[in-house]
Amino acid sequence: MLIKLFSKWILFILHKMRLRQIFLIRLCVALDSIMEQDEALSSDMEYIAIDMSNFEDADESDTEEILSYFKEKYKVKIMDATLEQLKEKGYSDTMRLDGVLLRIEKVDFKSNNEIFFEGSMYRSGLGVVGVEVKVHYKDNKWESKEVKMTWIS
């Protein structure tokens, strides 16, 4: 009886870990889609900051995995920071950032194979875009299905 209960518990933990991994992949696809929306904002960037302050269930290893993905892909300094934290650390002058700040504001699970994200990319008060991204599972991989710029400043 105890072995059966333990086996079920292990399967449950493995299932939760797999779901977390799938969510992280979806999140990286969504953030990447936001990066691709306005090349002018990301040109000559020295860093990418990802505001993970609202990623309530993300632990340190999740954060590291996301940061590692972006460091590998974009070959610039990557950090987890809010706009206020960037200003406190001296990464911002009064007009603009030397990098970009990515943020996910909303996540809506449409189905097991599709997620809707709303996010933004910030460079300055006059250099911000809002983006909606649908991420779906196709041909054994997660990819952005629809990406739409919803506002620009």
N, C-alpha and C positions, 0 to 999 in steps of 0.2 A: 504494500500500500504506500509506504513512504517513498519507495523508488519510483512508483508511478506518479506520485504527486511531484516529486523532484524533477522528473522528466518533463512533465507538463510545464513546470515553472521555467525550466531551461528553454523549452520551445517558445514560451511566451516572451522571455527576455530576448532571444534571438530574433523573433518576429518584430519586437519593438526596435531593436537595433537596425534591422533591415529597413523599417519604415523611416527611421531617423536618417539613414544614409540616403534613401530615395528623396526625402525632403531636401536634404542638403544639395543634392545634384540639381533638383528643380530650382532651388534658390540661386545657385550659381548660374544656371542657364538664364534665369530672369535678370539677375544683376548684369550679366554679360550682354544681354539684349539692350539694356538701358545704356551701357557704355557705347554701343554701336549706333545709337540714335543721332548723336551730334558730334561728328569728328572734330569740329572746331573747338568744342569745349574740352576735349581730351587731348588736343595737340599740345606738344611741349610740356606735358604734365610731369612733375617730379615725383608724384605719389598718387595713390588711390586710397582714400579713407572710406571705410564702409561703416555706416552707423548701424550697429547691431544692438542698440539700446532697447529696441522693442522686440528682439528675438528672445522671448521669455523662456523658452525651453532649451535654448542652446547652452551647452556647457563649454568648457574651455577647449576640449578636443574638437568640437563642432566649429568653434570660432577659428581655431588653428587650421582646420581643413579648408575653410572658405578662404582665409587669407593666403594659404599656400597655393590654392588654385589660381588666384589672381596674380600672385608673385610670379609663378611659373609662366603664365600666359602673357603678362604685360611687361615684365622685366623692370619694374619700378618698385619703390618702397611701398609697402602695403600696411595699413593699420586699421584697427577698430577704434573709431573715434566719432564723436558728434561734432557739429560745427563749433559749439562752445569749447569743447576740449581742444580742437585744432587751434582756436584763437588763444587759449590759455598756454598752449605749447609753443606759440609763436609761428605756426604754420600759415598764418593769414595776415596780410596787411589790411588796411582799412577798406580796400576796394575789391580784392579778389584773392583766391587761393592760388598757390603754385601747383596745385593738383586738383583732383576732383573728389567730391563727396557723394557717395551713392547711398540711397536710403530706400527701404521698402516700407510703405505706409500701410498697405492692406494686402491680405492674403485670403483668397476664397477658394476652397476646394470644391470644384465643380463635379468631379467624379474621381475614381481611382486613377484614371489615366489623364486627367486634366486639372490644372490649377491656374487661377487668375491672380496676377500680382499687379498692384499699383505702386509705382516708385518714382524716384527723381534722381537727377544728376545735377549737382550744384558746382559752379566754378566762381560765380560772383552774383551780386544782386541783379545784374542784367545778363547773367549767363546761367540760366537754370532751365531744365526741361522736365516736364512730367510725362510719364510713360505708363501705358497699360500693356501688360504682356500675358498672353495665354501660353502656357507650357504644356506640352502633351507628350505621351509616349508613343513612338512610332519606330518601326524597324529596329526594335530592341535598344532604343536610346531615347533619352529625354531631349526635346528640342523646342525652341519657341515656334509656336504655330501662328500667332498673330501678335504683331508689335505695332502699337499706335501711339504717336506723340499726342498727348492730350492738351498740353499747354506749354508755352514757352515765354521766357522773360528775357 
